[in-house]
Amino acid sequence: MKHHEHLTELEQDQLDWISRFADRLRLDDVRFAQEKHGLDANEIALCAWEQAAWRAMSPEEAARRWLNERGPH
């Protein structure tokens, strides 16, 4: 398992980006809105934040791109 920064160590703007990304996943793909997959959306968002190319996008744009590239079609 990949080690991530502890969420309490992140700045508010980082937490906001991660939260908005995860929220967009939940809105656009019902499986992430299900209780058993809610944490998956958070983990995906955190992984995306750790990559500069993803972080350069708005969180909503990044989440849509992630779904287009990796989500079910």
N, C-alpha and C positions, 0 to 999 in steps of 0.2 A: 504494500500500500504506500502510496506517495505521501510524504510528510508535507503538510501545509502549515503556513503561519497560523498561529492561534488567532481566531477571529478578534479577540480582544486586543490584539497587537496591531490591527489594521486601522488606518485613518478612516474618518467618517465618509469621505468621498469614495474610498475603496468599498466600504460596506454598502453604500448606496448603489454603486455599480453592480455589485454581486447580487444584491437584493432585487434590483430591477431586471437583471438578466434572468434570475430564477423565476420571478413573477411572470415574465414573458413566456418562458417555457411552459409554465402552468396554464397560462391563458391560451396558448396556441396548440398545446398537445395535452389532451385530457388525461393521459396516463400519468403525467407529472402532477396533476391535481389530486390524484388518488393518495390517500393517507400513506400507504406503504411505499410510495415513490417520491414523497415530498422531499426527503433528504437527498435523493439522487439529483434533483434539480439544483440544490445548494452546492453539492459537490462538483457538478458540471460547471456551475457558475464560477466557483473558486478556481477550478482548473483553467477556465477561459481567462480569468483575470490575470493569472500568472504568465500568460503569453502576450507579449507586447502587441502583436498583430491584432489579436482579438480586443485587447484593451483600448486600442486606438479607435475602435468603433463605438457607437452608442451601445449601451447594453441591450436595447431592444433589437437593433440591427444585428448585433452579434448572436443573440439567441435565435433569431430567424435564420441566420446563416447556418448556425450549428444544426438546427432542425433540418434544413434543406440538405446539408451534407451528411448527417448521421442518423437523422430520424427516419421513421418508417414512411414509405411513400405510398 
